């Protein structure tokens, strides 16, 4: 006895699975539509009520300040340990580019008189000089902390800034790796 085939829907009507898949797809697309977190649009996210800066503007400003502070740390280490110039200058230049990417003002090249060695790295006592190895380790730790902070912050900002934070966090993690591995 032959096994009967299941009845087929007429060719002009959609099947139940097709309708369910379409409904699920429409729900996903609705979740991806532009809204207050979208970086383009009406500009409502640029300023909140009362003219205060938006979340995006505050995050950009904070990231620029943090990168600027990191440039200061590089400058202080370079001033205290000129022998590290060849190794640290390319990394410092990248951090300056990060400041610019976040809308901050770029920092001039380090000069021994413009950077204070005391701000280079945390030291047990302010009178004891920090060794080059310890200064580089402190820079690596600062890069790592900042990269972790930016990776966490990118979840709270809209698209384009989130991508920028992710990229700069990855660069910071790479800097931390290079600083750590170079010391070995």
C-alpha positions as CSV (number, residue, x, y, z in Angstrom):
1,X,0.0,0.0,0.0
2,X,1.5,3.4,-1.0
3,X,2.1,6.0,1.7
4,X,-0.1,9.0,1.2
5,X,1.5,12.4,0.6
6,X,0.5,15.2,3.0
7,X,-1.9,17.7,1.5
8,X,-0.1,20.8,0.0
9,X,-1.4,24.3,0.3
10,X,-2.5,25.8,-3.0
11,X,0.4,27.4,-4.8
12,X,-0.9,30.9,-4.3
13,X,-1.1,30.9,-0.5
14,X,1.9,31.2,1.8
15,X,2.7,28.4,4.2
16,X,2.5,28.7,7.9
17,X,6.3,28.5,8.4
18,X,6.7,31.3,5.9
19,X,4.3,33.5,7.8
20,X,6.0,32.7,11.1
21,X,9.5,33.4,9.7
22,X,8.2,36.7,8.2
23,X,6.7,37.8,11.5
24,X,9.9,37.0,13.3
25,X,12.0,38.9,10.7
26,X,9.7,41.9,11.0
27,X,10.1,41.9,14.8
28,X,13.9,41.8,14.4
29,X,13.9,44.6,11.9
30,X,11.6,46.7,14.1
31,X,14.2,46.3,16.9
32,X,16.9,47.6,14.5
33,X,15.1,50.7,13.4
34,X,16.5,54.1,14.1
35,X,15.6,55.4,17.5
36,X,17.1,57.6,20.2
37,X,20.3,55.5,20.2
38,X,20.9,55.9,16.5
39,X,23.7,58.3,15.7
40,X,21.9,59.8,12.7
41,X,18.5,61.3,12.6
42,X,16.8,64.3,14.1
43,X,19.6,65.4,16.4
44,X,17.5,64.9,19.6
45,X,20.3,62.8,21.1
46,X,22.7,65.7,20.6
47,X,21.3,67.6,23.5
48,X,18.9,66.7,26.2
49,X,16.4,69.0,27.8
50,X,17.9,72.1,29.2
51,X,20.8,72.2,26.7
52,X,23.0,69.8,28.6
53,X,25.4,67.6,26.7
54,X,24.1,64.2,25.5
55,X,25.4,60.8,26.6
56,X,27.4,60.7,23.3
57,X,29.0,64.1,23.8
58,X,29.9,63.3,27.5
59,X,31.4,59.9,26.5
60,X,33.5,61.5,23.7
61,X,34.7,64.3,26.0
62,X,35.6,61.7,28.8
63,X,37.4,59.5,26.3
64,X,39.4,62.5,24.9
65,X,40.4,63.5,28.5
66,X,41.4,60.0,29.4
67,X,43.5,59.7,26.2
68,X,45.1,63.1,26.9
69,X,46.0,62.0,30.4
70,X,47.6,58.9,29.0
71,X,49.6,61.0,26.6
72,X,50.8,62.9,29.7
73,X,51.9,59.6,31.3
74,X,53.9,58.8,28.1
75,X,55.5,62.2,28.2
76,X,56.5,61.9,31.8
77,X,58.0,58.4,31.2
78,X,59.9,59.8,28.1
79,X,61.2,62.7,30.1
80,X,62.4,60.5,33.0
81,X,63.8,57.8,30.7
82,X,65.0,59.2,27.4
83,X,66.5,55.8,26.4
84,X,62.9,54.6,25.9
85,X,62.2,57.2,23.2
86,X,62.5,54.9,20.2
87,X,60.2,52.3,21.9
88,X,57.5,54.6,23.3
89,X,57.2,57.3,20.6
90,X,55.1,55.3,18.1
91,X,52.7,54.2,20.9
92,X,52.5,57.8,22.2
93,X,51.7,59.0,18.6
94,X,48.8,56.5,18.4
95,X,47.4,57.8,21.7
96,X,47.6,61.4,20.4
97,X,45.6,60.2,17.4
98,X,43.0,58.8,19.8
99,X,42.7,62.2,21.5
100,X,42.1,63.7,18.1
101,X,39.6,61.0,17.1
102,X,37.5,61.7,20.2
103,X,37.6,65.5,19.4
104,X,40.3,66.5,21.8
105,X,43.1,68.8,21.0
106,X,46.4,67.1,20.0
107,X,49.3,67.3,22.4
108,X,52.7,68.6,21.3
109,X,55.7,66.3,21.2
110,X,57.3,65.7,24.6
111,X,60.2,67.8,25.7
112,X,62.1,67.2,28.9
113,X,61.0,70.6,30.3
114,X,57.3,70.2,29.5
115,X,56.8,66.8,31.2
116,X,57.0,66.2,34.9
117,X,58.7,62.9,35.8
118,X,56.7,62.7,39.0
119,X,53.5,62.0,37.2
120,X,54.9,59.2,35.1
121,X,53.8,56.3,37.2
122,X,52.7,55.4,40.7
123,X,55.8,55.0,42.9
124,X,56.1,53.8,46.5
125,X,57.6,57.1,47.5
126,X,57.7,60.4,45.7
127,X,61.5,60.8,46.3
128,X,62.5,57.4,44.9
129,X,63.1,57.4,41.1
130,X,61.1,54.9,39.1
131,X,63.1,52.4,37.0
132,X,62.5,52.3,33.3
133,X,61.1,48.8,33.7
134,X,58.6,49.9,36.3
135,X,57.6,52.9,34.4
136,X,56.9,50.8,31.3
137,X,55.0,48.3,33.4
138,X,52.9,51.2,34.8
139,X,52.2,52.5,31.3
140,X,51.1,49.0,30.3
141,X,48.8,48.8,33.3
142,X,47.3,52.2,32.5
143,X,46.7,51.2,28.8
144,X,45.1,47.9,30.0
145,X,42.8,49.7,32.5
146,X,41.8,52.3,29.9
147,X,41.1,49.6,27.3
148,X,38.9,47.6,29.7
149,X,37.1,50.8,30.7
150,X,36.4,51.7,27.1
151,X,35.3,48.1,26.3
152,X,32.7,48.4,29.1
153,X,31.6,51.9,28.0
154,X,30.9,51.0,24.4
155,X,27.7,49.2,25.5
156,X,26.2,52.5,26.6
157,X,26.8,54.7,23.5
158,X,25.3,54.7,20.0
159,X,26.8,53.0,16.9
160,X,29.6,55.2,15.6
161,X,31.0,56.1,19.0
162,X,30.7,52.5,20.1
163,X,32.8,51.4,17.0
164,X,35.4,54.1,17.8
165,X,35.6,53.1,21.4
166,X,35.9,49.4,20.4
167,X,38.7,50.2,18.0
168,X,40.6,52.4,20.5
169,X,40.1,49.8,23.2
170,X,41.6,47.2,20.9
171,X,44.6,49.5,20.2
172,X,45.1,50.1,23.9
173,X,45.1,46.4,24.6
174,X,47.7,45.9,21.8
175,X,49.8,48.7,23.4
176,X,49.6,47.0,26.8
177,X,50.7,43.7,25.2
178,X,53.6,45.4,23.3
179,X,54.7,47.2,26.5
180,X,54.5,44.0,28.5
181,X,56.1,41.7,26.0
182,X,58.9,44.2,25.2
183,X,59.9,44.1,28.8
184,X,60.5,40.3,28.8
